Amino acid sequence: MLVKAKLTQLESLESLEVLWNPQSYRIERRTAFSVARVPGSARSVLQGAAGGEERFSTRLFLDSSPAEGAARDLRPWVSRLEGWAAPMAGSGLPPGILFHWGSGRFRGVMESLDEEWVAFDPDGTPIRAWLDLVLIR
């Protein structure tokens, strides 16, 4: 049985589920540092800087072809997810999102969401899509 992955918007606790069985996903970690130039020296000095960042990137597949009626249209589902990238009043940052699948968890904010619509009903309703999602913390 395929375990569903869940994305939860941490302000509203609204959740979206996807069937997700990845060939791979990626977590990138970057350390923040600065380079101090030493006059008269061929070498530089590395100095630690505050923070660093991590990115989680994956590809989600959406398929509503087994559904009937209005449930076949994936646009409202994707629209909800797009809304989670909008900055919140006060902080200017998007709300936090928790991506969880089985025992795996990643908490961050949406950095990017790229959509590729790949199948349509005869009336143009999109029923399959690939979404490239990147969360950053």
Secondary structure as the mmCIF struct_conf table of DSSP 4:
data_model
#
loop_
_struct_conf.conf_type_id
_struct_conf.id
_struct_conf.beg_label_comp_id
_struct_conf.beg_label_asym_id
_struct_conf.beg_label_seq_id
_struct_conf.end_label_comp_id
_struct_conf.end_label_asym_id
_struct_conf.end_label_seq_id
HELX_LH_PP_P HELX_LH_PP_P1 LEU A 2 VAL A 3
STRN STRN1 LYS A 4 GLN A 9
TURN_TY1_P TURN_TY1_P1 LEU A 10 SER A 12
STRN STRN2 SER A 15 LEU A 19
BEND BEND1 GLN A 23 GLN A 23
STRN STRN3 ARG A 26 ARG A 37
TURN_TY1_P TURN_TY1_P2 PRO A 39 GLY A 40
BEND BEND2 ALA A 42 ALA A 42
STRN STRN4 SER A 44 ASP A 63
TURN_TY1_P TURN_TY1_P3 SER A 65 PRO A 66
HELX_RH_3T_P HELX_RH_3T_P1 GLY A 69 ARG A 72
HELX_RH_AL_P HELX_RH_AL_P1 ARG A 75 GLY A 83
TURN_TY1_P TURN_TY1_P4 TRP A 84 ALA A 85
BEND BEND3 ALA A 86 ALA A 86
HELX_LH_PP_P HELX_LH_PP_P2 PRO A 87 MET A 88
TURN_TY1_P TURN_TY1_P5 ALA A 89 SER A 91
BEND BEND4 LEU A 93 LEU A 93
HELX_LH_PP_P HELX_LH_PP_P3 PRO A 94 GLY A 96
STRN STRN5 ILE A 97 TRP A 101
TURN_TY1_P TURN_TY1_P6 GLY A 102 SER A 103
STRN STRN6 GLY A 104 PHE A 120
TURN_TY1_P TURN_TY1_P7 PRO A 122 ASP A 123
BEND BEND5 GLY A 124 GLY A 124
STRN STRN7 PRO A 126 ILE A 136
#
